[in-house]
Amino acid sequence: MPFPNCPKCNSEYTYEDRDLLVCPECSHEWSAESSAVENEDARVVKDAHGNVLSDGDSITVIKDLKVKGSSSVIKIGTKVKNIRLIEGDHDIDCKIDGFGAMKLKSEFVKKI
């Protein structure tokens, strides 16, 4: 009987360990009973203060962020409009004036 794909990284190499299903690629563990429920639930992304974010929201950066591969910094208080939520470690895709397309982590922003 094949096991379901990992709900976190969608890996097909999951295996069973006692009452849990385990993903060897991302180390995510979940119960077999809840796997059907997790697949139906939508992914919820929250900002640094616990507010739920959605596509099209406006956010503010709450910490100076270094831009990888550049000497520039995104300053605290930078406002970003019309965000788009994506899967992955950096879960916000947006355009920042003066920087261009950027991916941000939700833990470093707050909803306006």
C-alpha positions as CSV (number, residue, x, y, z in Angstrom):
1,M,0.0,0.0,0.0
2,P,1.6,3.3,-1.0
3,F,1.8,6.1,1.6
4,P,0.5,9.6,0.8
5,N,3.0,12.3,-0.2
6,C,4.4,14.6,2.4
7,P,2.0,17.5,3.1
8,K,4.9,19.8,3.7
9,C,7.3,19.2,0.8
10,N,5.2,16.8,-1.4
11,S,7.9,14.1,-1.3
12,E,6.8,10.7,-2.4
13,Y,9.4,8.9,-0.2
14,T,7.3,8.8,3.0
15,Y,7.4,5.8,5.3
16,E,5.5,4.6,8.4
17,D,7.1,4.7,11.9
18,R,4.7,3.3,14.5
19,D,1.6,5.6,14.4
20,L,3.3,8.3,12.4
21,L,4.1,8.9,8.7
22,V,7.6,10.4,8.2
23,C,9.2,12.3,5.3
24,P,13.0,11.5,5.0
25,E,13.6,14.6,3.0
26,C,12.2,17.4,5.2
27,S,11.8,15.3,8.5
28,H,8.1,16.2,8.8
29,E,6.0,13.8,10.9
30,W,2.2,13.5,10.9
31,S,-0.4,11.0,11.9
32,A,-2.0,8.8,9.3
33,E,-5.5,9.8,10.4
34,S,-4.8,13.5,10.0
35,S,-3.2,13.2,6.6
36,A,-6.6,13.3,4.9
37,V,-7.7,16.3,6.9
38,E,-4.4,18.2,6.3
39,N,-4.7,17.8,2.5
40,E,-8.2,19.4,2.6
41,D,-7.1,22.4,4.8
42,A,-5.7,25.5,3.1
43,R,-2.3,26.7,4.0
44,V,-2.4,29.6,6.5
45,V,0.4,32.2,6.4
46,K,0.7,34.5,9.4
47,D,2.8,37.7,9.9
48,A,5.1,38.3,12.9
49,H,2.1,39.4,15.1
50,G,-0.1,36.4,14.2
51,N,-2.4,38.2,11.7
52,V,-3.4,36.0,8.7
53,L,-2.0,37.1,5.4
54,S,-3.7,36.7,2.0
55,D,-3.0,37.5,-1.6
56,G,-3.3,41.3,-2.3
57,D,-2.5,42.5,1.2
58,S,-0.2,45.3,2.1
59,I,2.6,44.7,4.6
60,T,5.4,46.6,6.4
61,V,8.9,45.2,7.0
62,I,9.6,45.1,10.7
63,K,13.4,44.5,10.6
64,D,16.3,45.7,8.4
65,L,16.8,42.9,5.8
66,K,20.0,42.3,4.0
67,V,19.5,41.6,0.3
68,K,21.5,38.5,-0.7
69,G,24.0,39.1,-3.4
70,S,23.9,42.9,-2.9
71,S,25.2,45.4,-0.5
72,S,21.8,47.1,-0.2
73,V,19.4,46.7,2.7
74,I,15.6,46.8,2.9
75,K,15.0,49.2,5.7
76,I,12.6,48.8,8.6
77,G,9.2,50.4,7.8
78,T,9.3,49.7,4.1
79,K,5.8,49.3,2.8
80,V,4.9,46.6,0.2
81,K,1.6,46.5,-1.6
82,N,-0.2,43.7,-3.4
83,I,1.7,40.6,-2.0
84,R,1.3,37.1,-3.4
85,L,1.6,34.0,-1.1
86,I,3.7,31.1,-2.4
87,E,4.9,27.8,-1.1
88,G,8.4,27.4,0.4
89,D,10.7,28.9,3.1
90,H,10.2,32.5,1.7
91,D,6.4,32.5,1.5
92,I,5.7,36.0,0.2
93,D,6.4,37.1,-3.4
94,C,6.3,40.9,-4.0
95,K,7.8,43.9,-5.8
96,I,9.5,46.5,-3.6
97,D,10.1,50.0,-5.0
98,G,13.8,50.5,-5.7
99,F,14.6,46.8,-5.4
100,G,12.3,44.9,-7.8
101,A,11.0,41.4,-7.4
102,M,11.7,40.0,-4.0
103,K,10.7,37.0,-1.8
104,L,10.2,37.6,1.9
105,K,9.6,35.5,5.0
106,S,6.4,36.2,6.7
107,E,8.1,36.3,10.1
108,F,9.7,39.6,9.2
109,V,6.6,41.5,8.1
110,K,3.4,42.9,9.6
111,K,0.0,43.4,8.0
112,I,-1.1,47.0,7.5
